[in-house]
Amino acid sequence: MSTVLQVDKQGFNEAVSHYTCVSSQSLGAEVIGYSDEFFAEASNLIKPTPPSCEVRFVPTGRWYDGWETRRHNTEPSDWVIIKLGVSSSKILGVEVDTTYFNGNHAPAISVEGSTDGGSTWTEVIAKHECMPSQEHFFLRVEGLTEMAYSHVRLHMYPDGGIARFRVFGEPVPVFPLSKDAVIDMAAITNGGTTIAVSDQHFSSADNLLLPGRGTDMSDGWETSRSRGAGHEDWAIVKLGAPTNITQIIVDTAFFRGNFPQQIRVEGVKADNNALAISSQEWVTLVPNSSTSADREHHFEIKNTGSYSHVRLIMIPDGGIKRLRVFGTRV
């Protein structure tokens, strides 16, 4: 049985800063089953955007941006099953957001994990009380689960509404059998993780590692405008495994008046994230290179050696949609 610690937002963000939200729609997660969604669709739970409020009525009642079930549930709980956006993931904690659900919120929740979405479920977050119209942050006292799960099941007791549900953990990728296969080792689906960033005022550097080219400027990485001379913004990415890098792609899709003047990419081999962040041995993989609006910039990498982390640098600031780091596993 899991032991749960409820923490504040700052404490939660610090705890999950080196981990990934594996339940997001933008990563390919999907709702595959639910007990009920009479008032509002369960798929709203995994939207990457914050919940919104709009006072209007639909045939079932007032519109809500979340998941809401009907009243008077005769079963112990309502539930929803989510297929994660990665092959599988060890789980550290969850965010349960009841924003705008007041008088109809879920009084309590619990979370289970499964390796196949059906046969066996294991508790990963024990039952815990929830309050109306607020964010709740729950961490496993034991740390990451030993097992990696492909599906999670969220229970709410006995019924009600939840706006958003986010699961944070460590993806466990399934690599090709051949180490000669060239794959994107920065991709979240292959275990890539953003571990440090200088600035993410407008949007998160985690977006750099998402699949696809996104939908608009909001799902890339964008920093605030710098005013000092010689400024550089940067993001450090831990690759899914040590990699012989052959190609890097920096994509400025949708960034048209705010792409960086130049970029640079560096690599380092380190035993852990802390050593990578503090390292003075970063090697230039892509020298200072001009960028342009709304396009993919391809760079062939000639440096020999393997790297565990890369650092993407924007000169002086701006926005980038995606970072791809192709190569073979060491």
C-alpha positions, -999 to 999 in steps of 0.1 A, spaced: 0 0 0 14 34 -9 19 63 15 9 97 2 22 131 11 2 162 1 25 191 -7 22 227 -19 27 237 -55 63 249 -51 73 217 -33 56 195 -59 73 214 -88 107 210 -71 101 173 -66 90 166 -102 114 190 -119 135 162 -133 105 141 -142 79 140 -170 41 146 -171 33 113 -188 -5 117 -189 -8 147 -212 -28 147 -244 1 165 -261 23 134 -255 -3 111 -270 -21 100 -238 -57 90 -242 -87 81 -221 -97 45 -230 -125 38 -205 -147 54 -178 -176 46 -155 -196 77 -164 -192 111 -180 -227 124 -181 -220 161 -174 -185 165 -188 -161 144 -208 -133 124 -192 -110 134 -220 -109 169 -206 -87 156 -177 -56 153 -199 -57 186 -218 -24 203 -215 -40 237 -210 -53 251 -176 -91 247 -170 -113 275 -182 -146 289 -170 -175 298 -192 -210 303 -179 -232 285 -203 -256 256 -204 -257 225 -226 -284 198 -228 -270 180 -198 -267 211 -176 -239 237 -170 -208 234 -191 -176 224 -172 -141 221 -185 -133 188 -168 -147 154 -161 -180 153 -142 -202 123 -135 -239 121 -126 -251 123 -90 -260 94 -66 -235 69 -77 -244 35 -62 -209 21 -66 -180 31 -43 -164 53 -69 -164 66 -105 -133 59 -125 -114 67 -157 -86 47 -174 -59 66 -191 -33 51 -215 -1 70 -208 17 89 -236 49 68 -232 54 30 -235 55 28 -197 65 50 -167 75 47 -131 53 70 -111 63 96 -85 32 118 -80 0 133 -94 -17 166 -96 -55 166 -92 -71 200 -100 -107 207 -91 -107 243 -103 -142 257 -109 -158 225 -94 -174 239 -62 -203 220 -48 -197 193 -73 -161 184 -68 -147 149 -61 -145 146 -23 -116 120 -25 -94 103 -51 -70 74 -55 -49 62 -84 -39 27 -96 -14 16 -122 -15 -13 -147 10 -28 -171 -17 -37 -197 -48 -16 -188 -70 -43 -176 -60 -75 -158 -43 -63 -126 -43 -29 -109 -19 -18 -82 -24 12 -59 1 39 -66 -16 69 -48 -37 60 -18 -71 75 -12 -69 111 -2 -94 139 4 -99 167 -22 -113 202 -17 -134 223 -40 -119 245 -67 -82 241 -61 -51 223 -72 -40 192 -51 -4 178 -53 3 143 -41 37 126 -38 46 90 -30 66 89 2 83 58 -11 95 76 -42 92 62 -77 72 30 -81 94 -1 -87 71 -11 -115 66 8 -147 30 12 -158 14 18 -192 -20 27 -178 -34 45 -148 -69 44 -133 -82 75 -114 -110 69 -89 -131 96 -74 -152 88 -44 -182 86 -48 -188 109 -78 -184 145 -88 -160 165 -109 -123 170 -116 -109 196 -140 -74 182 -147 -53 152 -138 -16 149 -143 7 120 -136 45 126 -132 71 100 -134 101 85 -152 94 71 -186 108 36 -194 113 36 -231 113 5 -254 143 8 -276 149 -10 -309 168 -43 -304 197 -31 -326 219 -4 -312 226 6 -348 191 21 -351 192 59 -353 165 74 -331 156 107 -315 171 103 -280 158 137 -268 122 127 -273 101 122 -242 89 89 -256 125 77 -256 133 89 -221 145 125 -228 139 149 -200 145 186 -195 164 190 -162 174 227 -160 165 259 -178 174 295 -176 140 310 -183 106 298 -194 85 329 -188 60 323 -216 61 285 -221 79 254 -207 112 240 -221 96 206 -215 76 213 -247 109 210 -267 107 172 -264 71 166 -274 62 146 -305 51 164 -337 54 201 -345 26 213 -323 -4 235 -330 7 271 -323 33 292 -305 20 281 -271 34 246 -271 71 254 -276 97 270 -253 97 308 -251 117 330 -228 112 366 -217 129 394 -236 164 401 -224 178 436 -221 214 431 -212 243 427 -236 257 392 -241 226 374 -228 220 337 -235 190 315 -226 196 278 -223 179 244 -215 197 212 -205 182 179 -217 191 145 -204 190 120 -233 172 87 -230 205 69 -230 242 78 -237 242 86 -275 266 88 -304 249 119 -319 247 122 -357 221 149 -363 204 177 -344 173 195 -355 162 228 -340 126 237 -351 112 272 -349 77 263 -361 52 291 -353 79 314 -340 79 341 -366 87 374 -349 103 359 -318 127 332 -329 163 335 -316 189 353 -336 212 324 -332 214 290 -314 242 268 -302 241 232 -290 266 216 -266 270 181 -253 285 165 -222 289 130 -207 280 129 -170 271 102 -146 241 121 -132 221 153 -137 238 173 -110 272 167 -126 259 176 -160 245 209 -148 277 219 -130 301 206 -156 327 228 -172 334 203 -199 306 210 -224 316 203 -260 303 224 -289 282 202 -312 266 230 -332 285 263 -332 266 296 -331 242 294 -361 216 318 -374 180 308 -373 149 319 -392 112 319 -387 90 288 -388 113 262 -401 134 231 -391 172 237 -390 192 206 -396 228 201 -384 250 172 -391 273 163 -362 309 154 -368 322 152 -332 331 117 -321 323 105 -287 291 98 -268 270 123 -248 244 119 -220 231 154 -220 228 183 -244 224 220 -238 204 241 -262 214 278 -261 194 307 -276 212 339 -284 200 361 -269 164 348 -262 132 339 -280 112 308 -288 119 273 -302 93 247 -309 112 214 -308 147 199 -303 156 166 -319 188 148 -311 193 118 -334 219 91 -329 227 56 -319 228 42 -283 262 35 -269 
